Amino acid sequence: MKTAYDFSFNSIEGGKLNLSEYKGKTLVITNVASRCGFTNQYKDLQTIWDEYKEKNVVIIGVSSNDFNQELNSKEEVKKFCEVNFGINFPMTDITKVKGKDAHPFYQWVKETHGSKPKWNFYKILINKDGHVEEAFSSFTKPDSKKFRAAIEKTLK
């Protein structure tokens, strides 16, 4: 049976971002876009990363233009994130997250958990066993009590 750790993405830095590198850690994987009404959630994602990375929580931003709100290239996205939000958590190259051409990770989430991104900043929480713990809509802020409680639950 597959787990999240069986997948990899193309990194925004170039090369592969293998989720297997994070085996045994909690993952927060969220599809992101630079020109979205929820783009300010980058700030909260960075806060969560700063607070929880020492507790084996990894934030991964999956850049996507599926909702027509992303910049044109991974270089532009990387610069935008660093300059405007000081992002230093792992990010992917621009990736499909919905439809028949969705990245295999997102197809797996749909098949195993029945959920899929309905908009940008859809957050998928993966527990230490590599399974979907919970998914959160764009409206759930990463710094919310609800989201933090879900992360804390995976750490027990």
GIGI-V323634 format. One line per field, one symbol per residue. burial: + if it has 9 or more other ideal C-beta (glycine too) atoms within 8 Angstrom, else -. A space follows every 50 residues. Layout:
burial = ???
This chain:
burial = ---++-+-+-++----+-+--+--++++++++++-+-++-++-++++++- -++--++++++++++++-++---+-+++-+++--+-+-+++++++++--- -++-++++++-++--++-+++++++++--++++-++-+-+-+----++-+ +--++-
